[in-house]
């Protein structure tokens, strides 16, 4: 099995840690996470005037995102079944 390097959806940079968004997308940093949260939540109602910390708390509570680290040694061995 070949290793699948996780890449940031926004920057396309490889990731060893970051945010998992909507169960299948990866985002490397908080500023791009906030943009993804606003994009998602705006489909429900206008969240553009809500502060960053509240957006992150609401998103996390809705299980839209979480932060994690991937074991680089595990990925280098070509096994990414979790």
PyMOL Python script that loads the backbone (N, CA, C, O; Angstrom):
from pymol import cmd

cmd.read_pdbstr("""\
ATOM      1  N   UNK A   1       0.848  -1.172   0.000  1.00  0.00           N
ATOM      2  CA  UNK A   1       0.000   0.000   0.000  1.00  0.00           C
ATOM      3  C   UNK A   1       0.897   1.240   0.000  1.00  0.00           C
ATOM      4  O   UNK A   1       1.839   1.327   0.788  1.00  0.00           O
ATOM      5  N   UNK A   2       0.609   2.174  -0.863  1.00  0.00           N
ATOM      6  CA  UNK A   2       1.429   3.388  -0.914  1.00  0.00           C
ATOM      7  C   UNK A   2       0.889   4.420   0.073  1.00  0.00           C
ATOM      8  O   UNK A   2      -0.309   4.486   0.346  1.00  0.00           O
ATOM      9  N   UNK A   3       1.804   5.213   0.590  1.00  0.00           N
ATOM     10  CA  UNK A   3       1.418   6.242   1.551  1.00  0.00           C
ATOM     11  C   UNK A   3       0.704   7.370   0.834  1.00  0.00           C
ATOM     12  O   UNK A   3       1.124   7.813  -0.235  1.00  0.00           O
ATOM     13  N   UNK A   4      -0.354   7.817   1.424  1.00  0.00           N
ATOM     14  CA  UNK A   4      -1.077   8.958   0.876  1.00  0.00           C
ATOM     15  C   UNK A   4      -0.737  10.159   1.743  1.00  0.00           C
ATOM     16  O   UNK A   4      -1.175  10.248   2.890  1.00  0.00           O
ATOM     17  N   UNK A   5       0.037  11.073   1.199  1.00  0.00           N
ATOM     18  CA  UNK A   5       0.422  12.275   1.937  1.00  0.00           C
ATOM     19  C   UNK A   5      -0.806  13.182   2.017  1.00  0.00           C
ATOM     20  O   UNK A   5      -1.455  13.454   1.006  1.00  0.00           O
ATOM     21  N   UNK A   6      -1.107  13.633   3.191  1.00  0.00           N
ATOM     22  CA  UNK A   6      -2.223  14.566   3.343  1.00  0.00           C
ATOM     23  C   UNK A   6      -1.745  15.947   2.927  1.00  0.00           C
ATOM     24  O   UNK A   6      -0.676  16.404   3.333  1.00  0.00           O
ATOM     25  N   UNK A   7      -2.553  16.595   2.118  1.00  0.00           N
ATOM     26  CA  UNK A   7      -2.211  17.931   1.616  1.00  0.00           C
ATOM     27  C   UNK A   7      -3.311  18.909   1.996  1.00  0.00           C
ATOM     28  O   UNK A   7      -4.495  18.575   2.005  1.00  0.00           O
ATOM     29  N   UNK A   8      -2.885  20.120   2.308  1.00  0.00           N
ATOM     30  CA  UNK A   8      -3.824  21.184   2.625  1.00  0.00           C
ATOM     31  C   UNK A   8      -4.687  21.482   1.402  1.00  0.00           C
ATOM     32  O   UNK A   8      -4.176  21.654   0.295  1.00  0.00           O
ATOM     33  N   UNK A   9      -5.984  21.542   1.614  1.00  0.00           N
ATOM     34  CA  UNK A   9      -6.916  21.829   0.520  1.00  0.00           C
ATOM     35  C   UNK A   9      -6.644  23.203  -0.098  1.00  0.00           C
ATOM     36  O   UNK A   9      -6.853  23.399  -1.296  1.00  0.00           O
ATOM     37  N   UNK A  10      -6.188  24.132   0.705  1.00  0.00           N
ATOM     38  CA  UNK A  10      -5.987  25.508   0.247  1.00  0.00           C
ATOM     39  C   UNK A  10      -4.595  25.710  -0.356  1.00  0.00           C
ATOM     40  O   UNK A  10      -4.468  26.237  -1.461  1.00  0.00           O
ATOM     41  N   UNK A  11      -3.551  25.290   0.367  1.00  0.00           N
ATOM     42  CA  UNK A  11      -2.179  25.579  -0.064  1.00  0.00           C
ATOM     43  C   UNK A  11      -1.527  24.442  -0.842  1.00  0.00           C
ATOM     44  O   UNK A  11      -0.495  24.638  -1.484  1.00  0.00           O
ATOM     45  N   UNK A  12      -2.124  23.260  -0.788  1.00  0.00           N
ATOM     46  CA  UNK A  12      -1.575  22.043  -1.408  1.00  0.00           C
ATOM     47  C   UNK A  12      -0.253  21.597  -0.777  1.00  0.00           C
ATOM     48  O   UNK A  12       0.423  20.726  -1.326  1.00  0.00           O
ATOM     49  N   UNK A  13       0.123  22.172   0.355  1.00  0.00           N
ATOM     50  CA  UNK A  13       1.346  21.783   1.048  1.00  0.00           C
ATOM     51  C   UNK A  13       1.118  20.472   1.797  1.00  0.00           C
ATOM     52  O   UNK A  13       0.016  20.233   2.292  1.00  0.00           O
ATOM     53  N   UNK A  14       2.150  19.612   1.889  1.00  0.00           N
ATOM     54  CA  UNK A  14       2.018  18.381   2.671  1.00  0.00           C
ATOM     55  C   UNK A  14       1.825  18.701   4.152  1.00  0.00           C
ATOM     56  O   UNK A  14       2.315  19.717   4.645  1.00  0.00           O
ATOM     57  N   UNK A  15       1.114  17.831   4.849  1.00  0.00           N
ATOM     58  CA  UNK A  15       0.797  18.082   6.253  1.00  0.00           C
ATOM     59  C   UNK A  15       1.160  16.884   7.126  1.00  0.00           C
ATOM     60  O   UNK A  15       0.942  15.734   6.745  1.00  0.00           O
ATOM     61  N   UNK A  16       1.711  17.165   8.286  1.00  0.00           N
ATOM     62  CA  UNK A  16       1.873  16.157   9.329  1.00  0.00           C
ATOM     63  C   UNK A  16       0.940  16.452  10.494  1.00  0.00           C
ATOM     64  O   UNK A  16       0.756  15.613  11.375  1.00  0.00           O
ATOM     65  N   UNK A  17       0.348  17.653  10.497  1.00  0.00           N
ATOM     66  CA  UNK A  17      -0.620  18.039  11.507  1.00  0.00           C
ATOM     67  C   UNK A  17      -1.508  19.116  10.921  1.00  0.00           C
ATOM     68  O   UNK A  17      -1.125  19.816   9.984  1.00  0.00           O
ATOM     69  N   UNK A  18      -2.680  19.237  11.473  1.00  0.00           N
ATOM     70  CA  UNK A  18      -3.593  20.253  10.990  1.00  0.00           C
ATOM     71  C   UNK A  18      -5.032  19.891  11.292  1.00  0.00           C
ATOM     72  O   UNK A  18      -5.311  19.087  12.181  1.00  0.00           O
ATOM     73  N   UNK A  19      -5.928  20.483  10.553  1.00  0.00           N
ATOM     74  CA  UNK A  19      -7.356  20.319  10.791  1.00  0.00           C
ATOM     75  C   UNK A  19      -7.964  19.363   9.774  1.00  0.00           C
ATOM     76  O   UNK A  19      -7.661  19.420   8.582  1.00  0.00           O
ATOM     77  N   UNK A  20      -8.828  18.484  10.268  1.00  0.00           N
ATOM     78  CA  UNK A  20      -9.649  17.658   9.398  1.00  0.00           C
ATOM     79  C   UNK A  20     -11.000  18.350   9.364  1.00  0.00           C
ATOM     80  O   UNK A  20     -11.622  18.585  10.400  1.00  0.00           O
ATOM     81  N   UNK A  21     -11.445  18.672   8.152  1.00  0.00           N
ATOM     82  CA  UNK A  21     -12.669  19.444   7.979  1.00  0.00           C
ATOM     83  C   UNK A  21     -13.684  18.605   7.219  1.00  0.00           C
ATOM     84  O   UNK A  21     -13.387  18.027   6.174  1.00  0.00           O
ATOM     85  N   UNK A  22     -14.887  18.557   7.772  1.00  0.00           N
ATOM     86  CA  UNK A  22     -15.989  17.852   7.126  1.00  0.00           C
ATOM     87  C   UNK A  22     -15.610  16.405   6.804  1.00  0.00           C
ATOM     88  O   UNK A  22     -16.054  15.850   5.799  1.00  0.00           O
ATOM     89  N   UNK A  23     -14.798  15.807   7.653  1.00  0.00           N
ATOM     90  CA  UNK A  23     -14.386  14.399   7.623  1.00  0.00           C
ATOM     91  C   UNK A  23     -13.442  14.000   6.494  1.00  0.00           C
ATOM     92  O   UNK A  23     -12.865  12.914   6.556  1.00  0.00           O
ATOM     93  N   UNK A  24     -13.258  14.819   5.473  1.00  0.00           N
ATOM     94  CA  UNK A  24     -12.426  14.355   4.360  1.00  0.00           C
ATOM     95  C   UNK A  24     -11.555  15.425   3.719  1.00  0.00           C
ATOM     96  O   UNK A  24     -10.953  15.186   2.672  1.00  0.00           O
ATOM     97  N   UNK A  25     -11.479  16.584   4.322  1.00  0.00           N
ATOM     98  CA  UNK A  25     -10.638  17.647   3.795  1.00  0.00           C
ATOM     99  C   UNK A  25      -9.636  18.046   4.871  1.00  0.00           C
ATOM    100  O   UNK A  25      -9.920  17.953   6.065  1.00  0.00           O
ATOM    101  N   UNK A  26      -8.469  18.486   4.438  1.00  0.00           N
ATOM    102  CA  UNK A  26      -7.407  18.840   5.366  1.00  0.00           C
ATOM    103  C   UNK A  26      -7.011  20.294   5.171  1.00  0.00           C
ATOM    104  O   UNK A  26      -6.849  20.756   4.041  1.00  0.00           O
ATOM    105  N   UNK A  27      -6.857  21.011   6.273  1.00  0.00           N
ATOM    106  CA  UNK A  27      -6.457  22.413   6.228  1.00  0.00           C
ATOM    107  C   UNK A  27      -5.334  22.602   7.236  1.00  0.00           C
ATOM    108  O   UNK A  27      -5.432  22.188   8.391  1.00  0.00           O
ATOM    109  N   UNK A  28      -4.264  23.236   6.768  1.00  0.00           N
ATOM    110  CA  UNK A  28      -3.026  23.331   7.538  1.00  0.00           C
ATOM    111  C   UNK A  28      -3.043  24.379   8.645  1.00  0.00           C
ATOM    112  O   UNK A  28      -2.438  24.165   9.696  1.00  0.00           O
ATOM    113  N   UNK A  29      -3.725  25.514   8.433  1.00  0.00           N
ATOM    114  CA  UNK A  29      -3.614  26.600   9.401  1.00  0.00           C
ATOM    115  C   UNK A  29      -4.971  27.188   9.766  1.00  0.00           C
ATOM    116  O   UNK A  29      -5.969  26.986   9.074  1.00  0.00           O
ATOM    117  N   UNK A  30      -4.975  27.921  10.875  1.00  0.00           N
ATOM    118  CA  UNK A  30      -6.216  28.451  11.425  1.00  0.00           C
ATOM    119  C   UNK A  30      -6.882  29.490  10.531  1.00  0.00           C
ATOM    120  O   UNK A  30      -8.110  29.532  10.456  1.00  0.00           O
ATOM    121  N   UNK A  31      -6.109  30.326   9.855  1.00  0.00           N
ATOM    122  CA  UNK A  31      -6.731  31.367   9.025  1.00  0.00           C
ATOM    123  C   UNK A  31      -7.531  30.753   7.876  1.00  0.00           C
ATOM    124  O   UNK A  31      -8.618  31.233   7.553  1.00  0.00           O
ATOM    125  N   UNK A  32      -7.003  29.704   7.262  1.00  0.00           N
ATOM    126  CA  UNK A  32      -7.752  29.034   6.203  1.00  0.00           C
ATOM    127  C   UNK A  32      -8.900  28.194   6.767  1.00  0.00           C
ATOM    128  O   UNK A  32      -9.915  28.001   6.097  1.00  0.00           O
ATOM    129  N   UNK A  33      -8.741  27.698   7.993  1.00  0.00           N
ATOM    130  CA  UNK A  33      -9.831  26.992   8.656  1.00  0.00           C
ATOM    131  C   UNK A  33     -11.022  27.930   8.847  1.00  0.00           C
ATOM    132  O   UNK A  33     -12.162  27.555   8.570  1.00  0.00           O
ATOM    133  N   UNK A  34     -10.759  29.143   9.316  1.00  0.00           N
ATOM    134  CA  UNK A  34     -11.834  30.114   9.543  1.00  0.00           C
ATOM    135  C   UNK A  34     -12.572  30.397   8.239  1.00  0.00           C
ATOM    136  O   UNK A  34     -13.799  30.499   8.238  1.00  0.00           O
ATOM    137  N   UNK A  35     -11.853  30.523   7.140  1.00  0.00           N
ATOM    138  CA  UNK A  35     -12.497  30.757   5.836  1.00  0.00           C
ATOM    139  C   UNK A  35     -13.407  29.586   5.458  1.00  0.00           C
ATOM    140  O   UNK A  35     -14.509  29.791   4.950  1.00  0.00           O
ATOM    141  N   UNK A  36     -12.943  28.364   5.705  1.00  0.00           N
ATOM    142  CA  UNK A  36     -13.755  27.181   5.399  1.00  0.00           C
ATOM    143  C   UNK A  36     -14.992  27.123   6.285  1.00  0.00           C
ATOM    144  O   UNK A  36     -16.076  26.764   5.826  1.00  0.00           O
ATOM    145  N   UNK A  37     -14.823  27.481   7.563  1.00  0.00           N
ATOM    146  CA  UNK A  37     -15.966  27.484   8.482  1.00  0.00           C
ATOM    147  C   UNK A  37     -17.002  28.495   8.032  1.00  0.00           C
ATOM    148  O   UNK A  37     -18.192  28.185   7.983  1.00  0.00           O
ATOM    149  N   UNK A  38     -16.561  29.706   7.700  1.00  0.00           N
ATOM    150  CA  UNK A  38     -17.494  30.749   7.254  1.00  0.00           C
ATOM    151  C   UNK A  38     -18.224  30.294   5.993  1.00  0.00           C
ATOM    152  O   UNK A  38     -19.437  30.472   5.875  1.00  0.00           O
ATOM    153  N   UNK A  39     -17.503  29.721   5.074  1.00  0.00           N
ATOM    154  CA  UNK A  39     -18.121  29.242   3.832  1.00  0.00           C
ATOM    155  C   UNK A  39     -19.209  28.211   4.132  1.00  0.00           C
ATOM    156  O   UNK A  39     -20.296  28.256   3.557  1.00  0.00           O
ATOM    157  N   UNK A  40     -18.905  27.289   5.032  1.00  0.00           N
ATOM    158  CA  UNK A  40     -19.881  26.246   5.392  1.00  0.00           C
ATOM    159  C   UNK A  40     -21.060  26.834   6.161  1.00  0.00           C
ATOM    160  O   UNK A  40     -22.214  26.579   5.817  1.00  0.00           O
ATOM    161  N   UNK A  41     -20.778  27.617   7.199  1.00  0.00           N
ATOM    162  CA  UNK A  41     -21.849  28.135   8.037  1.00  0.00           C
ATOM    163  C   UNK A  41     -22.712  29.169   7.329  1.00  0.00           C
ATOM    164  O   UNK A  41     -23.890  29.311   7.655  1.00  0.00           O
ATOM    165  N   UNK A  42     -22.150  29.894   6.367  1.00  0.00           N
ATOM    166  CA  UNK A  42     -22.944  30.867   5.616  1.00  0.00           C
ATOM    167  C   UNK A  42     -24.057  30.190   4.831  1.00  0.00           C
ATOM    168  O   UNK A  42     -25.049  30.832   4.485  1.00  0.00           O
ATOM    169  N   UNK A  43     -23.903  28.901   4.546  1.00  0.00           N
ATOM    170  CA  UNK A  43     -24.983  28.192   3.870  1.00  0.00           C
ATOM    171  C   UNK A  43     -26.172  27.999   4.812  1.00  0.00           C
ATOM    172  O   UNK A  43     -27.280  27.707   4.361  1.00  0.00           O
ATOM    173  N   UNK A  44     -25.948  28.160   6.110  1.00  0.00           N
ATOM    174  CA  UNK A  44     -27.013  28.021   7.100  1.00  0.00           C
ATOM    175  C   UNK A  44     -27.587  29.396   7.454  1.00  0.00           C
ATOM    176  O   UNK A  44     -28.803  29.587   7.465  1.00  0.00           O
ATOM    177  N   UNK A  45     -26.702  30.343   7.741  1.00  0.00           N
ATOM    178  CA  UNK A  45     -27.089  31.731   8.030  1.00  0.00           C
ATOM    179  C   UNK A  45     -25.847  32.604   7.908  1.00  0.00           C
ATOM    180  O   UNK A  45     -24.742  32.081   7.765  1.00  0.00           O
ATOM    181  N   UNK A  46     -26.006  33.914   7.962  1.00  0.00           N
ATOM    182  CA  UNK A  46     -24.877  34.832   7.807  1.00  0.00           C
ATOM    183  C   UNK A  46     -24.052  34.883   9.092  1.00  0.00           C
ATOM    184  O   UNK A  46     -24.532  35.339  10.130  1.00  0.00           O
ATOM    185  N   UNK A  47     -22.805  34.410   9.010  1.00  0.00           N
ATOM    186  CA  UNK A  47     -21.892  34.395  10.139  1.00  0.00           C
ATOM    187  C   UNK A  47     -20.733  35.371   9.948  1.00  0.00           C
ATOM    188  O   UNK A  47     -19.773  35.332  10.716  1.00  0.00           O
ATOM    189  N   UNK A  48     -20.798  36.231   8.962  1.00  0.00           N
ATOM    190  CA  UNK A  48     -19.664  37.084   8.610  1.00  0.00           C
ATOM    191  C   UNK A  48     -19.264  38.074   9.706  1.00  0.00           C
ATOM    192  O   UNK A  48     -18.122  38.533   9.730  1.00  0.00           O
ATOM    193  N   UNK A  49     -20.176  38.406  10.601  1.00  0.00           N
ATOM    194  CA  UNK A  49     -19.862  39.376  11.655  1.00  0.00           C
ATOM    195  C   UNK A  49     -19.521  38.718  12.992  1.00  0.00           C
ATOM    196  O   UNK A  49     -19.442  39.402  14.013  1.00  0.00           O
ATOM    197  N   UNK A  50     -19.320  37.418  12.997  1.00  0.00           N
ATOM    198  CA  UNK A  50     -19.007  36.686  14.229  1.00  0.00           C
ATOM    199  C   UNK A  50     -17.490  36.580  14.369  1.00  0.00           C
ATOM    200  O   UNK A  50     -16.787  36.357  13.383  1.00  0.00           O
ATOM    201  N   UNK A  51     -16.990  36.740  15.588  1.00  0.00           N
ATOM    202  CA  UNK A  51     -15.539  36.707  15.792  1.00  0.00           C
ATOM    203  C   UNK A  51     -14.972  35.300  15.565  1.00  0.00           C
ATOM    204  O   UNK A  51     -15.691  34.304  15.651  1.00  0.00           O
ATOM    205  N   UNK A  52     -13.681  35.242  15.277  1.00  0.00           N
ATOM    206  CA  UNK A  52     -12.970  34.013  14.914  1.00  0.00           C
ATOM    207  C   UNK A  52     -13.103  32.926  15.976  1.00  0.00           C
ATOM    208  O   UNK A  52     -13.370  31.772  15.644  1.00  0.00           O
ATOM    209  N   UNK A  53     -12.922  33.276  17.236  1.00  0.00           N
ATOM    210  CA  UNK A  53     -12.973  32.272  18.300  1.00  0.00           C
ATOM    211  C   UNK A  53     -14.355  31.624  18.406  1.00  0.00           C
ATOM    212  O   UNK A  53     -14.464  30.418  18.623  1.00  0.00           O
ATOM    213  N   UNK A  54     -15.400  32.422  18.252  1.00  0.00           N
ATOM    214  CA  UNK A  54     -16.761  31.881  18.287  1.00  0.00           C
ATOM    215  C   UNK A  54     -17.000  30.960  17.100  1.00  0.00           C
ATOM    216  O   UNK A  54     -17.601  29.896  17.253  1.00  0.00           O
ATOM    217  N   UNK A  55     -16.537  31.356  15.920  1.00  0.00           N
ATOM    218  CA  UNK A  55     -16.686  30.500  14.743  1.00  0.00           C
ATOM    219  C   UNK A  55     -16.026  29.140  14.957  1.00  0.00           C
ATOM    220  O   UNK A  55     -16.604  28.102  14.635  1.00  0.00           O
ATOM    221  N   UNK A  56     -14.817  29.156  15.501  1.00  0.00           N
ATOM    222  CA  UNK A  56     -14.086  27.908  15.725  1.00  0.00           C
ATOM    223  C   UNK A  56     -14.809  27.053  16.763  1.00  0.00           C
ATOM    224  O   UNK A  56     -14.906  25.838  16.588  1.00  0.00           O
ATOM    225  N   UNK A  57     -15.313  27.652  17.831  1.00  0.00           N
ATOM    226  CA  UNK A  57     -16.040  26.903  18.857  1.00  0.00           C
ATOM    227  C   UNK A  57     -17.325  26.286  18.292  1.00  0.00           C
ATOM    228  O   UNK A  57     -17.625  25.123  18.562  1.00  0.00           O
ATOM    229  N   UNK A  58     -18.075  27.055  17.516  1.00  0.00           N
ATOM    230  CA  UNK A  58     -19.317  26.551  16.917  1.00  0.00           C
ATOM    231  C   UNK A  58     -19.005  25.409  15.952  1.00  0.00           C
ATOM    232  O   UNK A  58     -19.667  24.371  15.984  1.00  0.00           O
ATOM    233  N   UNK A  59     -18.018  25.593  15.108  1.00  0.00           N
ATOM    234  CA  UNK A  59     -17.638  24.567  14.145  1.00  0.00           C
ATOM    235  C   UNK A  59     -17.216  23.279  14.833  1.00  0.00           C
ATOM    236  O   UNK A  59     -17.612  22.190  14.418  1.00  0.00           O
ATOM    237  N   UNK A  60     -16.414  23.400  15.884  1.00  0.00           N
ATOM    238  CA  UNK A  60     -15.947  22.226  16.623  1.00  0.00           C
ATOM    239  C   UNK A  60     -17.124  21.527  17.304  1.00  0.00           C
ATOM    240  O   UNK A  60     -17.218  20.300  17.289  1.00  0.00           O
ATOM    241  N   UNK A  61     -18.014  22.312  17.897  1.00  0.00           N
ATOM    242  CA  UNK A  61     -19.188  21.742  18.566  1.00  0.00           C
ATOM    243  C   UNK A  61     -20.101  21.013  17.586  1.00  0.00           C
ATOM    244  O   UNK A  61     -20.749  20.031  17.947  1.00  0.00           O
ATOM    245  N   UNK A  62     -20.149  21.497  16.344  1.00  0.00           N
ATOM    246  CA  UNK A  62     -20.959  20.845  15.297  1.00  0.00           C
ATOM    247  C   UNK A  62     -20.231  19.647  14.684  1.00  0.00           C
ATOM    248  O   UNK A  62     -20.766  18.969  13.807  1.00  0.00           O
ATOM    249  N   UNK A  63     -19.021  19.396  15.150  1.00  0.00           N
ATOM    250  CA  UNK A  63     -18.164  18.326  14.626  1.00  0.00           C
ATOM    251  C   UNK A  63     -17.845  18.526  13.143  1.00  0.00           C
ATOM    252  O   UNK A  63     -17.701  17.561  12.392  1.00  0.00           O
ATOM    253  N   UNK A  64     -17.739  19.794  12.734  1.00  0.00           N
ATOM    254  CA  UNK A  64     -17.346  20.121  11.363  1.00  0.00           C
ATOM    255  C   UNK A  64     -15.842  20.003  11.193  1.00  0.00           C
ATOM    256  O   UNK A  64     -15.369  19.709  10.096  1.00  0.00           O
ATOM    257  N   UNK A  65     -15.079  20.229  12.264  1.00  0.00           N
ATOM    258  CA  UNK A  65     -13.621  20.121  12.172  1.00  0.00           C
ATOM    259  C   UNK A  65     -13.042  19.611  13.492  1.00  0.00           C
ATOM    260  O   UNK A  65     -13.678  19.679  14.543  1.00  0.00           O
ATOM    261  N   UNK A  66     -11.829  19.106  13.399  1.00  0.00           N
ATOM    262  CA  UNK A  66     -11.015  18.809  14.567  1.00  0.00           C
ATOM    263  C   UNK A  66      -9.554  18.896  14.158  1.00  0.00           C
ATOM    264  O   UNK A  66      -9.234  18.829  12.972  1.00  0.00           O
ATOM    265  N   UNK A  67      -8.660  19.047  15.143  1.00  0.00           N
ATOM    266  CA  UNK A  67      -7.230  19.171  14.893  1.00  0.00           C
ATOM    267  C   UNK A  67      -6.572  17.845  15.235  1.00  0.00           C
ATOM    268  O   UNK A  67      -6.970  17.183  16.194  1.00  0.00           O
ATOM    269  N   UNK A  68      -5.569  17.451  14.460  1.00  0.00           N
ATOM    270  CA  UNK A  68      -4.888  16.192  14.734  1.00  0.00           C
ATOM    271  C   UNK A  68      -3.453  16.239  14.233  1.00  0.00           C
ATOM    272  O   UNK A  68      -3.055  17.165  13.526  1.00  0.00           O
ATOM    273  N   UNK A  69      -2.690  15.231  14.608  1.00  0.00           N
ATOM    274  CA  UNK A  69      -1.330  15.028  14.110  1.00  0.00           C
ATOM    275  C   UNK A  69      -1.268  13.621  13.528  1.00  0.00           C
ATOM    276  O   UNK A  69      -1.881  12.693  14.055  1.00  0.00           O
ATOM    277  N   UNK A  70      -0.525  13.474  12.442  1.00  0.00           N
ATOM    278  CA  UNK A  70      -0.305  12.167  11.861  1.00  0.00           C
ATOM    279  C   UNK A  70       1.134  11.783  12.121  1.00  0.00           C
ATOM    280  O   UNK A  70       2.033  12.618  12.023  1.00  0.00           O
ATOM    281  N   UNK A  71       1.351  10.558  12.442  1.00  0.00           N
ATOM    282  CA  UNK A  71       2.682  10.053  12.730  1.00  0.00           C
ATOM    283  C   UNK A  71       3.475   9.967  11.437  1.00  0.00           C
ATOM    284  O   UNK A  71       3.156   9.150  10.572  1.00  0.00           O
ATOM    285  N   UNK A  72       4.507  10.798  11.288  1.00  0.00           N
ATOM    286  CA  UNK A  72       5.274  10.841  10.037  1.00  0.00           C
ATOM    287  C   UNK A  72       5.974   9.518   9.777  1.00  0.00           C
ATOM    288  O   UNK A  72       6.121   9.131   8.617  1.00  0.00           O
ATOM    289  N   UNK A  73       6.409   8.813  10.805  1.00  0.00           N
ATOM    290  CA  UNK A  73       7.052   7.510  10.605  1.00  0.00           C
ATOM    291  C   UNK A  73       6.035   6.524  10.053  1.00  0.00           C
ATOM    292  O   UNK A  73       6.340   5.732   9.161  1.00  0.00           O
ATOM    293  N   UNK A  74       4.841   6.578  10.586  1.00  0.00           N
ATOM    294  CA  UNK A  74       3.764   5.701  10.130  1.00  0.00           C
ATOM    295  C   UNK A  74       3.480   5.947   8.644  1.00  0.00           C
ATOM    296  O   UNK A  74       3.300   5.003   7.874  1.00  0.00           O
ATOM    297  N   UNK A  75       3.444   7.218   8.253  1.00  0.00           N
ATOM    298  CA  UNK A  75       3.193   7.544   6.848  1.00  0.00           C
ATOM    299  C   UNK A  75       4.354   7.124   5.961  1.00  0.00           C
ATOM    300  O   UNK A  75       4.144   6.648   4.846  1.00  0.00           O
ATOM    301  N   UNK A  76       5.572   7.297   6.448  1.00  0.00           N
ATOM    302  CA  UNK A  76       6.746   6.939   5.646  1.00  0.00           C
ATOM    303  C   UNK A  76       6.788   5.446   5.350  1.00  0.00           C
ATOM    304  O   UNK A  76       7.324   5.034   4.321  1.00  0.00           O
ATOM    305  N   UNK A  77       6.225   4.628   6.245  1.00  0.00           N
ATOM    306  CA  UNK A  77       6.218   3.200   6.022  1.00  0.00           C
ATOM    307  C   UNK A  77       5.171   2.789   4.989  1.00  0.00           C
ATOM    308  O   UNK A  77       5.107   1.625   4.594  1.00  0.00           O
ATOM    309  N   UNK A  78       4.364   3.734   4.560  1.00  0.00           N
ATOM    310  CA  UNK A  78       3.391   3.436   3.526  1.00  0.00           C
ATOM    311  C   UNK A  78       2.085   2.881   4.041  1.00  0.00           C
ATOM    312  O   UNK A  78       1.303   2.325   3.271  1.00  0.00           O
ATOM    313  N   UNK A  79       1.836   3.019   5.324  1.00  0.00           N
ATOM    314  CA  UNK A  79       0.604   2.507   5.881  1.00  0.00           C
ATOM    315  C   UNK A  79      -0.190   3.655   6.446  1.00  0.00           C
ATOM    316  O   UNK A  79       0.217   4.252   7.442  1.00  0.00           O
ATOM    317  N   UNK A  80      -1.309   3.980   5.841  1.00  0.00           N
ATOM    318  CA  UNK A  80      -2.121   5.079   6.344  1.00  0.00           C
ATOM    319  C   UNK A  80      -3.524   4.635   6.703  1.00  0.00           C
ATOM    320  O   UNK A  80      -4.446   5.451   6.709  1.00  0.00           O
ATOM    321  N   UNK A  81      -3.702   3.360   7.002  1.00  0.00           N
ATOM    322  CA  UNK A  81      -4.996   2.880   7.487  1.00  0.00           C
ATOM    323  C   UNK A  81      -5.111   3.177   8.970  1.00  0.00           C
ATOM    324  O   UNK A  81      -4.322   2.673   9.769  1.00  0.00           O
ATOM    325  N   UNK A  82      -6.059   3.967   9.332  1.00  0.00           N
ATOM    326  CA  UNK A  82      -6.229   4.359  10.735  1.00  0.00           C
ATOM    327  C   UNK A  82      -7.395   3.627  11.317  1.00  0.00           C
ATOM    328  O   UNK A  82      -7.715   3.810  12.491  1.00  0.00           O
TER     329      UNK A  82
END
""", "prot")
cmd.dss("prot")
cmd.show_as("cartoon", "prot")
cmd.util.cbc("prot")
cmd.orient("prot")
